């Protein structure tokens, strides 16, 4: 599985305005709705599921990154959104630092193996300092798409 396969057109949001976790998640979900990745009538349902997952434990794992994720019965096709924040988001991260890059993964409830595989691909790349640094510095959708392509084709080292 490749990052570029799970991040659809419209799935990249540069310059989050929100500074708090719940508002950032809402902004990302609204961007997915605007780009037709998530149906508008599912907005509250998806938001509730992601926020409930966050209440059970923060997905801000440190190093400026968070990966909120949820498996949901009404999600028909896996999709990940990537959002960046210039000023940082208070995500209640494990290291207590602001989050600058967020991957939001939405998966069908009936495909737990695909969800795990997508999480593995996301975390494999986020564990690379170079990937995190380039993602944080990206100022356009095109730059993020290039980064995803480089990651998918293993052109990033450490």
ChimeraX attribute file (.defattr): number of C-alpha atoms within 10 A of each C-alpha:
attribute: neighborCount
match mode: 1-to-1
recipient: residues
	/A:1	12
	/A:2	15
	/A:3	20
	/A:4	18
	/A:5	15
	/A:6	18
	/A:7	21
	/A:8	18
	/A:9	15
	/A:10	16
	/A:11	25
	/A:12	23
	/A:13	19
	/A:14	18
	/A:15	17
	/A:16	21
	/A:17	15
	/A:18	18
	/A:19	18
	/A:20	15
	/A:21	23
	/A:22	17
	/A:23	14
	/A:24	21
	/A:25	22
	/A:26	19
	/A:27	17
	/A:28	25
	/A:29	25
	/A:30	18
	/A:31	19
	/A:32	24
	/A:33	18
	/A:34	14
	/A:35	15
	/A:36	14
	/A:37	22
	/A:38	20
	/A:39	15
	/A:40	14
	/A:41	9
	/A:42	14
	/A:43	15
	/A:44	12
	/A:45	11
	/A:46	22
	/A:47	18
	/A:48	13
	/A:49	16
	/A:50	23
	/A:51	19
	/A:52	12
	/A:53	16
	/A:54	20
	/A:55	10
	/A:56	8
	/A:57	13
	/A:58	17
	/A:59	21
	/A:60	26
	/A:61	18
	/A:62	16
	/A:63	20
	/A:64	23
	/A:65	25
	/A:66	26
	/A:67	22
	/A:68	24
	/A:69	20
	/A:70	22
	/A:71	20
	/A:72	18
	/A:73	11
	/A:74	14
	/A:75	19
	/A:76	14
	/A:77	13
	/A:78	21
	/A:79	22
	/A:80	27
	/A:81	24
	/A:82	21
	/A:83	26
	/A:84	28
	/A:85	22
	/A:86	17
	/A:87	14
	/A:88	21
	/A:89	28
	/A:90	18
	/A:91	28
	/A:92	20
	/A:93	21
	/A:94	14
	/A:95	12
	/A:96	14
	/A:97	18
	/A:98	23
	/A:99	28
	/A:100	25
	/A:101	28
	/A:102	28
	/A:103	25
	/A:104	22
	/A:105	22
	/A:106	25
	/A:107	23
	/A:108	18
	/A:109	17
	/A:110	14
	/A:111	15
	/A:112	12
	/A:113	9
	/A:114	15
	/A:115	20
	/A:116	12
	/A:117	13
	/A:118	22
	/A:119	16
	/A:120	13
	/A:121	15
	/A:122	19
	/A:123	13
	/A:124	12
	/A:125	20
	/A:126	21
	/A:127	13
	/A:128	14
	/A:129	14
	/A:130	14
	/A:131	20
	/A:132	18
	/A:133	14
	/A:134	13
	/A:135	22
	/A:136	21
	/A:137	16
	/A:138	18
	/A:139	14
	/A:140	13
	/A:141	17
	/A:142	11
	/A:143	14
	/A:144	23
	/A:145	18
	/A:146	13
	/A:147	20
	/A:148	22
	/A:149	17
	/A:150	16
	/A:151	20
	/A:152	17
	/A:153	10
	/A:154	10
	/A:155	10
	/A:156	16
	/A:157	11
	/A:158	9
